[in-house]
Amino acid sequence: MEITQFIEKFAEQFEETPRSIFAATTDFKSLDEWDSLVSLSVISMVDEELGKRITGADIRSCTTIEDLYNLVMSK
């Protein structure tokens, strides 16, 4: 999966945040809508779309969407 596809799938986990906000350099934890439910949705999306397992600790270790993408792709 290319990073642009990952960003689109990541953005789909947010209901209210405009898609235009999301880029590789977006600090996703600073978004108003970011919470534990969105985090769980992201974990589920990574499992379903990529067949890879990540944890809450993995997400906490990342700042940007690109950080998370690189971590997921390294698994």
mmCIF file of the N, C-alpha and C atoms, coordinates in Angstrom:
data_MODEL
# 
_entry.id   MODEL 
# 
loop_
_atom_site.group_PDB 
_atom_site.id 
_atom_site.type_symbol 
_atom_site.label_atom_id 
_atom_site.label_alt_id 
_atom_site.label_comp_id 
_atom_site.label_asym_id 
_atom_site.label_entity_id 
_atom_site.label_seq_id 
_atom_site.pdbx_PDB_ins_code 
_atom_site.Cartn_x 
_atom_site.Cartn_y 
_atom_site.Cartn_z 
_atom_site.occupancy 
_atom_site.B_iso_or_equiv 
_atom_site.pdbx_formal_charge 
_atom_site.auth_seq_id 
_atom_site.auth_comp_id 
_atom_site.auth_asym_id 
_atom_site.auth_atom_id 
_atom_site.pdbx_PDB_model_num 
ATOM 1   N N  . MET A 1 1  ? 0.851   -1.187 0.000  1.00 0.00 ? 1  MET A N  1 
ATOM 2   C CA . MET A 1 1  ? 0.000   0.000  0.000  1.00 0.00 ? 1  MET A CA 1 
ATOM 3   C C  . MET A 1 1  ? 0.889   1.239  0.000  1.00 0.00 ? 1  MET A C  1 
ATOM 4   N N  . GLU A 1 2  ? 0.592   2.152  -0.904 1.00 0.00 ? 2  GLU A N  1 
ATOM 5   C CA . GLU A 1 2  ? 1.323   3.421  -0.973 1.00 0.00 ? 2  GLU A CA 1 
ATOM 6   C C  . GLU A 1 2  ? 0.849   4.343  0.159  1.00 0.00 ? 2  GLU A C  1 
ATOM 7   N N  . ILE A 1 3  ? 1.681   5.308  0.511  1.00 0.00 ? 3  ILE A N  1 
ATOM 8   C CA . ILE A 1 3  ? 1.334   6.207  1.613  1.00 0.00 ? 3  ILE A CA 1 
ATOM 9   C C  . ILE A 1 3  ? 0.059   7.003  1.314  1.00 0.00 ? 3  ILE A C  1 
ATOM 10  N N  . THR A 1 4  ? -0.174  7.362  0.046  1.00 0.00 ? 4  THR A N  1 
ATOM 11  C CA . THR A 1 4  ? -1.394  8.114  -0.273 1.00 0.00 ? 4  THR A CA 1 
ATOM 12  C C  . THR A 1 4  ? -2.644  7.288  0.012  1.00 0.00 ? 4  THR A C  1 
ATOM 13  N N  . GLN A 1 5  ? -2.581  6.008  -0.264 1.00 0.00 ? 5  GLN A N  1 
ATOM 14  C CA . GLN A 1 5  ? -3.709  5.120  0.040  1.00 0.00 ? 5  GLN A CA 1 
ATOM 15  C C  . GLN A 1 5  ? -3.880  4.992  1.549  1.00 0.00 ? 5  GLN A C  1 
ATOM 16  N N  . PHE A 1 6  ? -2.756  4.880  2.258  1.00 0.00 ? 6  PHE A N  1 
ATOM 17  C CA . PHE A 1 6  ? -2.801  4.761  3.713  1.00 0.00 ? 6  PHE A CA 1 
ATOM 18  C C  . PHE A 1 6  ? -3.427  6.012  4.327  1.00 0.00 ? 6  PHE A C  1 
ATOM 19  N N  . ILE A 1 7  ? -3.046  7.173  3.832  1.00 0.00 ? 7  ILE A N  1 
ATOM 20  C CA . ILE A 1 7  ? -3.603  8.428  4.354  1.00 0.00 ? 7  ILE A CA 1 
ATOM 21  C C  . ILE A 1 7  ? -5.113  8.458  4.135  1.00 0.00 ? 7  ILE A C  1 
ATOM 22  N N  . GLU A 1 8  ? -5.576  8.024  2.970  1.00 0.00 ? 8  GLU A N  1 
ATOM 23  C CA . GLU A 1 8  ? -7.010  8.008  2.674  1.00 0.00 ? 8  GLU A CA 1 
ATOM 24  C C  . GLU A 1 8  ? -7.742  7.064  3.631  1.00 0.00 ? 8  GLU A C  1 
ATOM 25  N N  . LYS A 1 9  ? -7.201  5.871  3.827  1.00 0.00 ? 9  LYS A N  1 
ATOM 26  C CA . LYS A 1 9  ? -7.825  4.903  4.749  1.00 0.00 ? 9  LYS A CA 1 
ATOM 27  C C  . LYS A 1 9  ? -7.806  5.445  6.183  1.00 0.00 ? 9  LYS A C  1 
ATOM 28  N N  . PHE A 1 10 ? -6.705  6.082  6.557  1.00 0.00 ? 10 PHE A N  1 
ATOM 29  C CA . PHE A 1 10 ? -6.582  6.684  7.882  1.00 0.00 ? 10 PHE A CA 1 
ATOM 30  C C  . PHE A 1 10 ? -7.650  7.755  8.059  1.00 0.00 ? 10 PHE A C  1 
ATOM 31  N N  . ALA A 1 11 ? -7.802  8.619  7.062  1.00 0.00 ? 11 ALA A N  1 
ATOM 32  C CA . ALA A 1 11 ? -8.773  9.713  7.126  1.00 0.00 ? 11 ALA A CA 1 
ATOM 33  C C  . ALA A 1 11 ? -10.204 9.197  7.242  1.00 0.00 ? 11 ALA A C  1 
ATOM 34  N N  . GLU A 1 12 ? -10.469 8.034  6.658  1.00 0.00 ? 12 GLU A N  1 
ATOM 35  C CA . GLU A 1 12 ? -11.820 7.453  6.723  1.00 0.00 ? 12 GLU A CA 1 
ATOM 36  C C  . GLU A 1 12 ? -12.240 7.105  8.148  1.00 0.00 ? 12 GLU A C  1 
ATOM 37  N N  . GLN A 1 13 ? -11.297 7.016  9.068  1.00 0.00 ? 13 GLN A N  1 
ATOM 38  C CA . GLN A 1 13 ? -11.610 6.677  10.456 1.00 0.00 ? 13 GLN A CA 1 
ATOM 39  C C  . GLN A 1 13 ? -12.176 7.879  11.217 1.00 0.00 ? 13 GLN A C  1 
ATOM 40  N N  . PHE A 1 14 ? -12.092 9.043  10.620 1.00 0.00 ? 14 PHE A N  1 
ATOM 41  C CA . PHE A 1 14 ? -12.576 10.281 11.231 1.00 0.00 ? 14 PHE A CA 1 
ATOM 42  C C  . PHE A 1 14 ? -13.891 10.683 10.577 1.00 0.00 ? 14 PHE A C  1 
ATOM 43  N N  . GLU A 1 15 ? -14.884 11.001 11.381 1.00 0.00 ? 15 GLU A N  1 
ATOM 44  C CA . GLU A 1 15 ? -16.196 11.342 10.851 1.00 0.00 ? 15 GLU A CA 1 
ATOM 45  C C  . GLU A 1 15 ? -16.359 12.831 10.565 1.00 0.00 ? 15 GLU A C  1 
ATOM 46  N N  . GLU A 1 16 ? -15.729 13.680 11.359 1.00 0.00 ? 16 GLU A N  1 
ATOM 47  C CA . GLU A 1 16 ? -15.973 15.118 11.265 1.00 0.00 ? 16 GLU A CA 1 
ATOM 48  C C  . GLU A 1 16 ? -14.802 15.920 10.706 1.00 0.00 ? 16 GLU A C  1 
ATOM 49  N N  . THR A 1 17 ? -13.606 15.381 10.751 1.00 0.00 ? 17 THR A N  1 
ATOM 50  C CA . THR A 1 17 ? -12.431 16.119 10.308 1.00 0.00 ? 17 THR A CA 1 
ATOM 51  C C  . THR A 1 17 ? -12.370 16.121 8.778  1.00 0.00 ? 17 THR A C  1 
ATOM 52  N N  . PRO A 1 18 ? -12.236 17.299 8.164  1.00 0.00 ? 18 PRO A N  1 
ATOM 53  C CA . PRO A 1 18 ? -12.181 17.371 6.691  1.00 0.00 ? 18 PRO A CA 1 
ATOM 54  C C  . PRO A 1 18 ? -10.997 16.583 6.125  1.00 0.00 ? 18 PRO A C  1 
ATOM 55  N N  . ARG A 1 19 ? -11.226 15.908 5.029  1.00 0.00 ? 19 ARG A N  1 
ATOM 56  C CA . ARG A 1 19 ? -10.185 15.102 4.375  1.00 0.00 ? 19 ARG A CA 1 
ATOM 57  C C  . ARG A 1 19 ? -8.957  15.950 4.011  1.00 0.00 ? 19 ARG A C  1 
ATOM 58  N N  . SER A 1 20 ? -9.183  17.217 3.706  1.00 0.00 ? 20 SER A N  1 
ATOM 59  C CA . SER A 1 20 ? -8.087  18.088 3.282  1.00 0.00 ? 20 SER A CA 1 
ATOM 60  C C  . SER A 1 20 ? -7.040  18.302 4.381  1.00 0.00 ? 20 SER A C  1 
ATOM 61  N N  . ILE A 1 21 ? -7.401  18.004 5.621  1.00 0.00 ? 21 ILE A N  1 
ATOM 62  C CA . ILE A 1 21 ? -6.492  18.175 6.765  1.00 0.00 ? 21 ILE A CA 1 
ATOM 63  C C  . ILE A 1 21 ? -5.389  17.112 6.746  1.00 0.00 ? 21 ILE A C  1 
ATOM 64  N N  . PHE A 1 22 ? -5.680  15.961 6.149  1.00 0.00 ? 22 PHE A N  1 
ATOM 65  C CA . PHE A 1 22 ? -4.789  14.813 6.257  1.00 0.00 ? 22 PHE A CA 1 
ATOM 66  C C  . PHE A 1 22 ? -3.687  14.826 5.204  1.00 0.00 ? 22 PHE A C  1 
ATOM 67  N N  . ALA A 1 23 ? -2.442  14.739 5.694  1.00 0.00 ? 23 ALA A N  1 
ATOM 68  C CA . ALA A 1 23 ? -1.255  14.651 4.844  1.00 0.00 ? 23 ALA A CA 1 
ATOM 69  C C  . ALA A 1 23 ? -0.223  13.811 5.599  1.00 0.00 ? 23 ALA A C  1 
ATOM 70  N N  . ALA A 1 24 ? 0.829   13.444 4.919  1.00 0.00 ? 24 ALA A N  1 
ATOM 71  C CA . ALA A 1 24 ? 1.866   12.624 5.560  1.00 0.00 ? 24 ALA A CA 1 
ATOM 72  C C  . ALA A 1 24 ? 2.412   13.288 6.818  1.00 0.00 ? 24 ALA A C  1 
ATOM 73  N N  . THR A 1 25 ? 2.481   14.624 6.801  1.00 0.00 ? 25 THR A N  1 
ATOM 74  C CA . THR A 1 25 ? 3.085   15.357 7.921  1.00 0.00 ? 25 THR A CA 1 
ATOM 75  C C  . THR A 1 25 ? 2.079   15.752 9.010  1.00 0.00 ? 25 THR A C  1 
ATOM 76  N N  . THR A 1 26 ? 0.831   15.339 8.868  1.00 0.00 ? 26 THR A N  1 
ATOM 77  C CA . THR A 1 26 ? -0.193  15.688 9.853  1.00 0.00 ? 26 THR A CA 1 
ATOM 78  C C  . THR A 1 26 ? 0.113   15.042 11.206 1.00 0.00 ? 26 THR A C  1 
ATOM 79  N N  . ASP A 1 27 ? 0.127   15.862 12.250 1.00 0.00 ? 27 ASP A N  1 
ATOM 80  C CA . ASP A 1 27 ? 0.255   15.371 13.629 1.00 0.00 ? 27 ASP A CA 1 
ATOM 81  C C  . ASP A 1 27 ? -1.152  14.930 14.052 1.00 0.00 ? 27 ASP A C  1 
ATOM 82  N N  . PHE A 1 28 ? -1.435  13.655 13.842 1.00 0.00 ? 28 PHE A N  1 
ATOM 83  C CA . PHE A 1 28 ? -2.810  13.171 14.009 1.00 0.00 ? 28 PHE A CA 1 
ATOM 84  C C  . PHE A 1 28 ? -3.318  13.249 15.437 1.00 0.00 ? 28 PHE A C  1 
ATOM 85  N N  . LYS A 1 29 ? -2.430  13.176 16.417 1.00 0.00 ? 29 LYS A N  1 
ATOM 86  C CA . LYS A 1 29 ? -2.881  13.234 17.814 1.00 0.00 ? 29 LYS A CA 1 
ATOM 87  C C  . LYS A 1 29 ? -3.305  14.638 18.235 1.00 0.00 ? 29 LYS A C  1 
ATOM 88  N N  . SER A 1 30 ? -2.958  15.631 17.426 1.00 0.00 ? 30 SER A N  1 
ATOM 89  C CA . SER A 1 30 ? -3.370  17.002 17.743 1.00 0.00 ? 30 SER A CA 1 
ATOM 90  C C  . SER A 1 30 ? -4.742  17.342 17.151 1.00 0.00 ? 30 SER A C  1 
ATOM 91  N N  . LEU A 1 31 ? -5.312  16.447 16.371 1.00 0.00 ? 31 LEU A N  1 
ATOM 92  C CA . LEU A 1 31 ? -6.636  16.687 15.787 1.00 0.00 ? 31 LEU A CA 1 
ATOM 93  C C  . LEU A 1 31 ? -7.709  16.613 16.872 1.00 0.00 ? 31 LEU A C  1 
ATOM 94  N N  . ASP A 1 32 ? -8.678  17.506 16.809 1.00 0.00 ? 32 ASP A N  1 
ATOM 95  C CA . ASP A 1 32 ? -9.741  17.562 17.817 1.00 0.00 ? 32 ASP A CA 1 
ATOM 96  C C  . ASP A 1 32 ? -10.482 16.237 17.951 1.00 0.00 ? 32 ASP A C  1 
ATOM 97  N N  . GLU A 1 33 ? -10.666 15.561 16.844 1.00 0.00 ? 33 GLU A N  1 
ATOM 98  C CA . GLU A 1 33 ? -11.462 14.327 16.853 1.00 0.00 ? 33 GLU A CA 1 
ATOM 99  C C  . GLU A 1 33 ? -10.677 13.104 17.341 1.00 0.00 ? 33 GLU A C  1 
ATOM 100 N N  . TRP A 1 34 ? -9.357  13.214 17.463 1.00 0.00 ? 34 TRP A N  1 
ATOM 101 C CA . TRP A 1 34 ? -8.537  12.073 17.875 1.00 0.00 ? 34 TRP A CA 1 
ATOM 102 C C  . TRP A 1 34 ? -8.894  11.670 19.301 1.00 0.00 ? 34 TRP A C  1 
ATOM 103 N N  . ASP A 1 35 ? -9.233  10.401 19.482 1.00 0.00 ? 35 ASP A N  1 
ATOM 104 C CA . ASP A 1 35 ? -9.497  9.851  20.811 1.00 0.00 ? 35 ASP A CA 1 
ATOM 105 C C  . ASP A 1 35 ? -9.256  8.350  20.769 1.00 0.00 ? 35 ASP A C  1 
ATOM 106 N N  . SER A 1 36 ? -9.543  7.680  21.873 1.00 0.00 ? 36 SER A N  1 
ATOM 107 C CA . SER A 1 36 ? -9.259  6.250  21.953 1.00 0.00 ? 36 SER A CA 1 
ATOM 108 C C  . SER A 1 36 ? -10.097 5.433  20.971 1.00 0.00 ? 36 SER A C  1 
ATOM 109 N N  . LEU A 1 37 ? -11.307 5.872  20.665 1.00 0.00 ? 37 LEU A N  1 
ATOM 110 C CA . LEU A 1 37 ? -12.135 5.140  19.706 1.00 0.00 ? 37 LEU A CA 1 
ATOM 111 C C  . LEU A 1 37 ? -11.564 5.230  18.293 1.00 0.00 ? 37 LEU A C  1 
ATOM 112 N N  . VAL A 1 38 ? -11.083 6.392  17.916 1.00 0.00 ? 38 VAL A N  1 
ATOM 113 C CA . VAL A 1 38 ? -10.456 6.544  16.604 1.00 0.00 ? 38 VAL A CA 1 
ATOM 114 C C  . VAL A 1 38 ? -9.179  5.703  16.564 1.00 0.00 ? 38 VAL A C  1 
ATOM 115 N N  . SER A 1 39 ? -8.439  5.698  17.656 1.00 0.00 ? 39 SER A N  1 
ATOM 116 C CA . SER A 1 39 ? -7.229  4.883  17.738 1.00 0.00 ? 39 SER A CA 1 
ATOM 117 C C  . SER A 1 39 ? -7.551  3.408  17.497 1.00 0.00 ? 39 SER A C  1 
ATOM 118 N N  . LEU A 1 40 ? -8.599  2.921  18.137 1.00 0.00 ? 40 LEU A N  1 
ATOM 119 C CA . LEU A 1 40 ? -9.015  1.531  17.929 1.00 0.00 ? 40 LEU A CA 1 
ATOM 120 C C  . LEU A 1 40 ? -9.452  1.288  16.492 1.00 0.00 ? 40 LEU A C  1 
ATOM 121 N N  . SER A 1 41 ? -10.114 2.267  15.891 1.00 0.00 ? 41 SER A N  1 
ATOM 122 C CA . SER A 1 41 ? -10.518 2.152  14.483 1.00 0.00 ? 41 SER A CA 1 
ATOM 123 C C  . SER A 1 41 ? -9.298  2.051  13.576 1.00 0.00 ? 41 SER A C  1 
ATOM 124 N N  . VAL A 1 42 ? -8.264  2.811  13.882 1.00 0.00 ? 42 VAL A N  1 
ATOM 125 C CA . VAL A 1 42 ? -7.034  2.768  13.090 1.00 0.00 ? 42 VAL A CA 1 
ATOM 126 C C  . VAL A 1 42 ? -6.369  1.394  13.236 1.00 0.00 ? 42 VAL A C  1 
ATOM 127 N N  . ILE A 1 43 ? -6.316  0.882  14.446 1.00 0.00 ? 43 ILE A N  1 
ATOM 128 C CA . ILE A 1 43 ? -5.749  -0.452 14.681 1.00 0.00 ? 43 ILE A CA 1 
ATOM 129 C C  . ILE A 1 43 ? -6.513  -1.495 13.869 1.00 0.00 ? 43 ILE A C  1 
ATOM 130 N N  . SER A 1 44 ? -7.827  -1.404 13.885 1.00 0.00 ? 44 SER A N  1 
ATOM 131 C CA . SER A 1 44 ? -8.676  -2.327 13.126 1.00 0.00 ? 44 SER A CA 1 
ATOM 132 C C  . SER A 1 44 ? -8.462  -2.172 11.628 1.00 0.00 ? 44 SER A C  1 
ATOM 133 N N  . MET A 1 45 ? -8.374  -0.942 11.146 1.00 0.00 ? 45 MET A N  1 
ATOM 134 C CA . MET A 1 45 ? -8.162  -0.681 9.722  1.00 0.00 ? 45 MET A CA 1 
ATOM 135 C C  . MET A 1 45 ? -6.844  -1.290 9.252  1.00 0.00 ? 45 MET A C  1 
ATOM 136 N N  . VAL A 1 46 ? -5.789  -1.125 10.039 1.00 0.00 ? 46 VAL A N  1 
ATOM 137 C CA . VAL A 1 46 ? -4.481  -1.673 9.672  1.00 0.00 ? 46 VAL A CA 1 
ATOM 138 C C  . VAL A 1 46 ? -4.559  -3.202 9.597  1.00 0.00 ? 46 VAL A C  1 
ATOM 139 N N  . ASP A 1 47 ? -5.251  -3.807 10.540 1.00 0.00 ? 47 ASP A N  1 
ATOM 140 C CA . ASP A 1 47 ? -5.417  -5.256 10.542 1.00 0.00 ? 47 ASP A CA 1 
ATOM 141 C C  . ASP A 1 47 ? -6.200  -5.720 9.309  1.00 0.00 ? 47 ASP A C  1 
ATOM 142 N N  . GLU A 1 48 ? -7.326  -5.075 9.034  1.00 0.00 ? 48 GLU A N  1 
ATOM 143 C CA . GLU A 1 48 ? -8.190  -5.485 7.924  1.00 0.00 ? 48 GLU A CA 1 
ATOM 144 C C  . GLU A 1 48 ? -7.586  -5.181 6.556  1.00 0.00 ? 48 GLU A C  1 
ATOM 145 N N  . GLU A 1 49 ? -7.014  -4.004 6.381  1.00 0.00 ? 49 GLU A N  1 
ATOM 146 C CA . GLU A 1 49 ? -6.518  -3.571 5.075  1.00 0.00 ? 49 GLU A CA 1 
ATOM 147 C C  . GLU A 1 49 ? -5.131  -4.119 4.749  1.00 0.00 ? 49 GLU A C  1 
ATOM 148 N N  . LEU A 1 50 ? -4.300  -4.273 5.781  1.00 0.00 ? 50 LEU A N  1 
ATOM 149 C CA . LEU A 1 50 ? -2.907  -4.657 5.548  1.00 0.00 ? 50 LEU A CA 1 
ATOM 150 C C  . LEU A 1 50 ? -2.533  -5.994 6.172  1.00 0.00 ? 50 LEU A C  1 
ATOM 151 N N  . GLY A 1 51 ? -3.427  -6.536 7.002  1.00 0.00 ? 51 GLY A N  1 
ATOM 152 C CA . GLY A 1 51 ? -3.117  -7.803 7.654  1.00 0.00 ? 51 GLY A CA 1 
ATOM 153 C C  . GLY A 1 51 ? -1.954  -7.700 8.629  1.00 0.00 ? 51 GLY A C  1 
ATOM 154 N N  . LYS A 1 52 ? -1.782  -6.510 9.194  1.00 0.00 ? 52 LYS A N  1 
ATOM 155 C CA . LYS A 1 52 ? -0.683  -6.289 10.145 1.00 0.00 ? 52 LYS A CA 1 
ATOM 156 C C  . LYS A 1 52 ? -1.257  -5.879 11.490 1.00 0.00 ? 52 LYS A C  1 
ATOM 157 N N  . ARG A 1 53 ? -0.558  -6.247 12.538 1.00 0.00 ? 53 ARG A N  1 
ATOM 158 C CA . ARG A 1 53 ? -1.011  -5.937 13.894 1.00 0.00 ? 53 ARG A CA 1 
ATOM 159 C C  . ARG A 1 53 ? -0.185  -4.801 14.477 1.00 0.00 ? 53 ARG A C  1 
ATOM 160 N N  . ILE A 1 54 ? -0.895  -3.797 14.971 1.00 0.00 ? 54 ILE A N  1 
ATOM 161 C CA . ILE A 1 54 ? -0.235  -2.723 15.719 1.00 0.00 ? 54 ILE A CA 1 
ATOM 162 C C  . ILE A 1 54 ? -0.953  -2.567 17.048 1.00 0.00 ? 54 ILE A C  1 
ATOM 163 N N  . THR A 1 55 ? -0.278  -1.938 17.977 1.00 0.00 ? 55 THR A N  1 
ATOM 164 C CA . THR A 1 55 ? -0.829  -1.764 19.313 1.00 0.00 ? 55 THR A CA 1 
ATOM 165 C C  . THR A 1 55 ? -1.010  -0.274 19.615 1.00 0.00 ? 55 THR A C  1 
ATOM 166 N N  . GLY A 1 56 ? -1.674  -0.012 20.717 1.00 0.00 ? 56 GLY A N  1 
ATOM 167 C CA . GLY A 1 56 ? -1.799  1.360  21.186 1.00 0.00 ? 56 GLY A CA 1 
ATOM 168 C C  . GLY A 1 56 ? -0.435  1.973  21.446 1.00 0.00 ? 56 GLY A C  1 
ATOM 169 N N  . ALA A 1 57 ? 0.488   1.167  21.955 1.00 0.00 ? 57 ALA A N  1 
ATOM 170 C CA . ALA A 1 57 ? 1.850   1.663  22.205 1.00 0.00 ? 57 ALA A CA 1 
ATOM 171 C C  . ALA A 1 57 ? 2.532   2.050  20.903 1.00 0.00 ? 57 ALA A C  1 
ATOM 172 N N  . ASP A 1 58 ? 2.275   1.279  19.833 1.00 0.00 ? 58 ASP A N  1 
ATOM 173 C CA . ASP A 1 58 ? 2.825   1.631  18.519 1.00 0.00 ? 58 ASP A CA 1 
ATOM 174 C C  . ASP A 1 58 ? 2.315   2.999  18.095 1.00 0.00 ? 58 ASP A C  1 
ATOM 175 N N  . ILE A 1 59 ? 1.018   3.202  18.239 1.00 0.00 ? 59 ILE A N  1 
ATOM 176 C CA . ILE A 1 59 ? 0.423   4.482  17.843 1.00 0.00 ? 59 ILE A CA 1 
ATOM 177 C C  . ILE A 1 59 ? 0.981   5.619  18.697 1.00 0.00 ? 59 ILE A C  1 
ATOM 178 N N  . ARG A 1 60 ? 1.115   5.383  19.997 1.00 0.00 ? 60 ARG A N  1 
ATOM 179 C CA . ARG A 1 60 ? 1.642   6.430  20.881 1.00 0.00 ? 60 ARG A CA 1 
ATOM 180 C C  . ARG A 1 60 ? 3.079   6.808  20.528 1.00 0.00 ? 60 ARG A C  1 
ATOM 181 N N  . SER A 1 61 ? 3.823   5.880  19.926 1.00 0.00 ? 61 SER A N  1 
ATOM 182 C CA . SER A 1 61 ? 5.220   6.158  19.577 1.00 0.00 ? 61 SER A CA 1 
ATOM 183 C C  . SER A 1 61 ? 5.344   7.003  18.307 1.00 0.00 ? 61 SER A C  1 
ATOM 184 N N  . CYS A 1 62 ? 4.241   7.227  17.618 1.00 0.00 ? 62 CYS A N  1 
ATOM 185 C CA . CYS A 1 62 ? 4.245   7.983  16.360 1.00 0.00 ? 62 CYS A CA 1 
ATOM 186 C C  . CYS A 1 62 ? 3.674   9.377  16.570 1.00 0.00 ? 62 CYS A C  1 
ATOM 187 N N  . THR A 1 63 ? 4.107   10.300 15.720 1.00 0.00 ? 63 THR A N  1 
ATOM 188 C CA . THR A 1 63 ? 3.599   11.663 15.764 1.00 0.00 ? 63 THR A CA 1 
ATOM 189 C C  . THR A 1 63 ? 2.795   11.987 14.515 1.00 0.00 ? 63 THR A C  1 
ATOM 190 N N  . THR A 1 64 ? 3.369   11.669 13.360 1.00 0.00 ? 64 THR A N  1 
ATOM 191 C CA . THR A 1 64 ? 2.707   11.999 12.100 1.00 0.00 ? 64 THR A CA 1 
ATOM 192 C C  . THR A 1 64 ? 2.110   10.740 11.461 1.00 0.00 ? 64 THR A C  1 
ATOM 193 N N  . ILE A 1 65 ? 1.260   10.950 10.476 1.00 0.00 ? 65 ILE A N  1 
ATOM 194 C CA . ILE A 1 65 ? 0.697   9.820  9.739  1.00 0.00 ? 65 ILE A CA 1 
ATOM 195 C C  . ILE A 1 65 ? 1.820   9.058  9.034  1.00 0.00 ? 65 ILE A C  1 
ATOM 196 N N  . GLU A 1 66 ? 2.812   9.779  8.548  1.00 0.00 ? 66 GLU A N  1 
ATOM 197 C CA . GLU A 1 66 ? 3.948   9.122  7.893  1.00 0.00 ? 66 GLU A CA 1 
ATOM 198 C C  . GLU A 1 66 ? 4.716   8.248  8.877  1.00 0.00 ? 66 GLU A C  1 
ATOM 199 N N  . ASP A 1 67 ? 4.899   8.713  10.117 1.00 0.00 ? 67 ASP A N  1 
ATOM 200 C CA . ASP A 1 67 ? 5.548   7.889  11.153 1.00 0.00 ? 67 ASP A CA 1 
ATOM 201 C C  . ASP A 1 67 ? 4.791   6.579  11.321 1.00 0.00 ? 67 ASP A C  1 
ATOM 202 N N  . LEU A 1 68 ? 3.472   6.677  11.411 1.00 0.00 ? 68 LEU A N  1 
ATOM 203 C CA . LEU A 1 68 ? 2.646   5.485  11.607 1.00 0.00 ? 68 LEU A CA 1 
ATOM 204 C C  . LEU A 1 68 ? 2.729   4.573  10.385 1.00 0.00 ? 68 LEU A C  1 
ATOM 205 N N  . TYR A 1 69 ? 2.662   5.154  9.206  1.00 0.00 ? 69 TYR A N  1 
ATOM 206 C CA . TYR A 1 69 ? 2.779   4.376  7.959  1.00 0.00 ? 69 TYR A CA 1 
ATOM 207 C C  . TYR A 1 69 ? 4.098   3.607  7.942  1.00 0.00 ? 69 TYR A C  1 
ATOM 208 N N  . ASN A 1 70 ? 5.194   4.280  8.239  1.00 0.00 ? 70 ASN A N  1 
ATOM 209 C CA . ASN A 1 70 ? 6.510   3.625  8.228  1.00 0.00 ? 70 ASN A CA 1 
ATOM 210 C C  . ASN A 1 70 ? 6.578   2.515  9.258  1.00 0.00 ? 70 ASN A C  1 
ATOM 211 N N  . LEU A 1 71 ? 6.010   2.732  10.426 1.00 0.00 ? 71 LEU A N  1 
ATOM 212 C CA . LEU A 1 71 ? 5.993   1.702  11.452 1.00 0.00 ? 71 LEU A CA 1 
ATOM 213 C C  . LEU A 1 71 ? 5.187   0.485  10.978 1.00 0.00 ? 71 LEU A C  1 
ATOM 214 N N  . VAL A 1 72 ? 4.012   0.728  10.439 1.00 0.00 ? 72 VAL A N  1 
ATOM 215 C CA . VAL A 1 72 ? 3.156   -0.364 9.953  1.00 0.00 ? 72 VAL A CA 1 
ATOM 216 C C  . VAL A 1 72 ? 3.864   -1.148 8.853  1.00 0.00 ? 72 VAL A C  1 
ATOM 217 N N  . MET A 1 73 ? 4.479   -0.447 7.921  1.00 0.00 ? 73 MET A N  1 
ATOM 218 C CA . MET A 1 73 ? 5.131   -1.126 6.798  1.00 0.00 ? 73 MET A CA 1 
ATOM 219 C C  . MET A 1 73 ? 6.365   -1.903 7.229  1.00 0.00 ? 73 MET A C  1 
ATOM 220 N N  . SER A 1 74 ? 6.932   -1.545 8.371  1.00 0.00 ? 74 SER A N  1 
ATOM 221 C CA . SER A 1 74 ? 8.122   -2.258 8.867  1.00 0.00 ? 74 SER A CA 1 
ATOM 222 C C  . SER A 1 74 ? 7.766   -3.558 9.578  1.00 0.00 ? 74 SER A C  1 
ATOM 223 N N  . LYS A 1 75 ? 6.484   -3.762 9.859  1.00 0.00 ? 75 LYS A N  1 
ATOM 224 C CA . LYS A 1 75 ? 6.051   -4.968 10.585 1.00 0.00 ? 75 LYS A CA 1 
ATOM 225 C C  . LYS A 1 75 ? 5.889   -6.134 9.653  1.00 0.00 ? 75 LYS A C  1 
# 
